[in-house]
Amino acid sequence: MTDCRTMLETLRRPRLLMRAARFGLAEYRRERDLRRHVAEQASPEATVSSLMSVEARLEATRLAGDAAYSVARHIEVLIALLAEAQLLRRGTA
């Protein structure tokens, strides 16, 4: 769990991506949105780890300038990641 927190704290992405993701947090619904990005709903810790790996692949695609990169999907994954991180913080608070 500490490893997830460290990775989240050091996550650096373009300001516009993060701003769009924060804006989308209000509309995030775990039951509806999470299944698009992770195979099964699990604990917030496991979900954050899965989302981090999905996001890392998207970031690598973005940095490579690959035509298959989807900014919309990247934002959706960042929204889910931020929301699950909030659940993780609430669970330990």
ABEGO torsion letter per residue (X at the ends): XAAAAAAAAABBBBAAAAAAAAAAAAABBAAAAAAAABABBBBAAAAAAAAAAAAAAAAAAAAAGBAABBAAAAAAAAAAAAAAAAAAAAAAX
